[in-house]
């Protein structure tokens, strides 16, 4: 590298450090001369604990969510090789989305690992302003609306790393104006002091770890036809591919034959819905929103009954019945 190129690279690094340094190393809610009260021009929102007293109900919903534990989650740490895979850290411990811009890939931070994807990540702008669904000039944080904040570009910065928001744009849900928030941040009512009830969006973010949410994503059925097991999975409830997001996720259709003596064979996989790892051979077999997949399996002679199960896997190494597997559907069909 020439001396000129080295100087340019060094200046670029210093500029990036200047832009991001305040977010990386401010962690106590102070800035400049140490102002620590909202309303002071020098005050900075740098820690979600600053939000807790005014937004206790929201804080409690967020606590324990997979946004809050996104960096400390043992499952994530194992699959990311304890974040030695640095690609993962940007979205599991992100700086405010607005630092790089809504819809752009986030940058990682080095602070508050216990807060993961937090209030600051989504609600604080690059200049320290606070975004929210409504303008509230009388509140201590003086939130203001911004069309980017209530658009899918906020989710896209992290959740399109595996094309989930692109999948949503191509789905029937997008055409019906049903977006990420409608499913993953459903409407809630919160009781406040003095008997006041305020409507808002839930901050628990149900998703792949929520059995009820998974149960709404698809419809599954099985029948016997012409000596074959016919299993059908339809993506009727997810506004994106099923499964989506991480390449770790998988959905398996498994079956076993049962003979006249009641002897059951081993469970065998009929099909796996999954996007493979980059280094793996094979194609993406995720099921797009609004589509269905019909599977046919030839039955061995003497089969009188067939058991069929639909499993959701949090990782491709999960096995039936372990903590990383959720049984979504089970059928037992008689051979006519």
N, C-alpha and C positions, 0 to 999 in steps of 0.2 A: 504494500500500500504506500502511495506517495505521501510526502509530508503534507501537501495540501489536503489530500483526502483524509488524513489523520486529524488535521485541524477541524475540518468540516464535521467529521464524525464526533469529535469531542464536543464541539459546540452544540450539535444536535442532542447529545446525551445530557448536557447541562440544561438545555432548554426543556427537555422532557422531565428531568428531575425537578425543575422549577415549577412546572405545571402540576406534577403529581405529588411533589414532596409534602405539600400542605395536607393532602388527604392521607398520605402514608404515615405521617408522624404526628399529626395533631390528634390527640386522643382524649383530652380532658375537657373539651368544651370551651377552651380559651384561645385567644389569638391576640396579636398585637401587644397591647399593654396589659393583658390578663383579664379583660372584661369577661364576666361570667354570667351576665343576666340578659335574657332575651330583651330586645329593644335597643340595646347598646349597639352602635354601629360596628364595633369591633367583635361582637359576639359571633361565634361560628358553631353551627350544628355539626358535631363530629362524632357523637356517640349516641346510640339509641337510648341509653339510659336517661338522656336529657328529655326524651319524649314521654317517659313512663308516667310521670305524675299526672299529666293532662290527659293521657290516652291509655289509662290503665286497662280498660277492657280489650282494646286492640292489642296492647302489649301481651296480655294473658293469652289471647288467641295465637299470637305469633310464637310465644314461648313453646318449645317442643315441636314446632312445625318443621318440615323438612327444608324450609328456607333458613330458619334459625340454626339448625344443626348441620347445615350444608357442609361446613368445613370439618367439624368434629365427628361426623357420622362414621362409625367404624366400617360400615359397608363401603362407603365412598373412599375412605383412606386405604382400604385393602385393594380395591379395584384400580385406584390411581397410583399404586405402589407408594403409599404414604405421601402423595403429591410430588413424587419425583417426576411424574408426568405433569409438567408445568402447564400443559394445555388446560388442565382441569381447574387449576387454582383461580384463574381469572373469573370464572363464574361461580365458584364455591366460596370465594372470599373477595368479592368485587369492590372496587372503588365506586363512587356514585356513577350511575349510568351516563349522566349528562357530561361527565368529564371527557369522554370520547364522543358522545353524541348518541341520542336515542336511535336505536336500530343498528348501532355500531358495536363491535365486540368490546366488552368491558376490559379494564385493566385490573390486575390483582393489587390488593393492599397487603400490608404486613401487620396490621393491628386488629384487635378485637376478634380473635378466632372464635370466641364463644358466641358471636353475634351473626356469623355467616352472612347471609343475604338479609340485610336489616333495613330499618327505617331510612338510614342515610343513603343506602344504595339506590332506593327508588325515589325518595321524596326530596332529596337535596340537589340543587342545581350547581353548576360549575362555579357560579358567583356567590354561592351560599344561600340563595333564595330557596324557599320551600314550596314544592308543588303539592297540590291536592285536587280533589274533585270539585271543590268550591272555593271561591274567594272568601276569606274570613279576615278582614283587615283588623278586627278587634282582638284576635287571638294572639297570644305571645309570639307564636312563630309566623304570624301574618301570611298564611298560605295563600297561593294564587293558582288559578287554573292555567293549564297549558294544554293545547290540543295534542301535543306529543305524549304527555303524561297519561292521558286517558286513551291512547291508541295502542295498538299491538306492537308498536315499535319499542315500547318499554320492555315488554316480555322478550322481544326478538333479540335484544342484545345478548342474552344468554341462551334462550331456548331455541334459537335457530342455528345453533352450532351443529345440530343433527337434523336440521330442516323441518322442525316441528311447526314453526309459524308459516313456512312455505306450504306445508301440507294443509294447514288450516285454510290458507288463501284459496286452495284448490278444492276445498270441501263444500258440501251442501250447507254446513253451518255458516260459513262466511257469506254465502249468497242470501242466507236468512237473517243476517246481522246478529248471529249468535257468536260471541267472541270468547277468548280465554277466560275473561273475568266472570262471564255468566256461569261457567262450570266450576272454575277453580277459586273464585272469590264470590260465592253466592251472597245474595242480599241477606242482611241480618238486622235485628233490632237490638239495641243496647240500652239498658236502663242506667240512667245517670242520676246524679244527686237531685233531690227534690221531686222525684217521680217522673222526671223528664225521660222520654223515650226517643232515641235518635236512630234513624236508619242509616245503614252504611254497608260496606263490603266486608265480608269475612276475611280474616288474615290467617286462616289455618291451612289453606292451600291443599285440599285433598287431591290425591293423585294416585300414583302407582302403589303406594303403601296403604291405600284405603280400600278395603274390600267392597264397601258399598259403591264407591265410585267406579271401581273396576267392573262391578256387576251391571252397571248401566251402559257400559261401552259397547256390548255386543249381544247378539242373539245366536244361540247354538242349538242344533237339533241333529238327530241321527235316526236312520231307518235302514231296513234291509231291502235290497232290490236286486233281483237276478243273481242271487248268491254272493252279493257284495255288500259290505258295509258302506253306506253313504252318509258321510258326516258333512254338515254345512255350517260354516261360520259367517255371520254377516256383521259388518261394522256399522251398526245402526245408531250408536250413541256417542261415539268419540268424534270430536271435531278435527281429527288428524288421523294419521295411520295408527293401526293397532297391531302390536304395541308401537310406541313412538319413543322419541327422545334418545336415551343412551343406547349404544350398541349392545350393552349388556342385557337389555330386556329381551324376553322371548315369550311366546305363547305356544304351547304344545297341545296337540290333539293326540291322545294315547288311547289304545284299545287292547282288549284281550278276549279271546274266544273261550266259551264254556261248553263242555260236552254234555251228553245225556246223563252221565254219572255225577255231574256237578263239579267236575275237575276243571279248574281255570288255568289257562296258560299264562305266560308272563306278559306283563304290560309291554306293549311295543308302541313306538312313536309313528303315527301316521303322517304327521306333518309338523314342521316348526315354522312359525311366523317370526321373522327376525331380520334385522340388518346386521350383516357380519362385520367383524372388526376389519380394519383397513388391510391388514396383512393376511386375512383369511380369503380363501377362494369362495366363489359362490356369489349369488345375486341377492338383492334386497327382497325378502319375501313378506315384509309387513303388509297388512291389509289396509288399503286406503279407505278413507271415510266414505260411507255410502255404498261400498262394494261388498260382494260376498264371494266365498271360496267354497267349492264343492270338492270333497275328497272321496275317492273310491278305493276300497281295500278288498281284495279277494279273500274269502273266508276259507279256512281249512275244512276238509271233509269231516262230518260228524259234529259240526258246530250247531248248537241248538239255541244259544243265547250269546249276546255280545255286550260287554261292558265298555263304555266310552266315557272319557273324562277330558275336560278342558282345563289346563293349568296355566297360570300366569307366573313367570319366573322373573325375579329381580336380577338374576344373573344367569348366564347360560350353563353354569355348572350346578345349579340347584337341582335337587331331586324331589320326587313326590313326597309331600308331607313335611318337608323341612321349613324352617322359618322364612326362607326366601321364595317359597312357593305358595300361591293362593289357588285353591280349587274353585274355579268359576262355575263349572257345570258338570253334572254327572248323569248319564243315561244308561239304561239297561234295556236292550231291544231283543225281542224274540224272533228267531228265524222262522218264517212261515213254512 
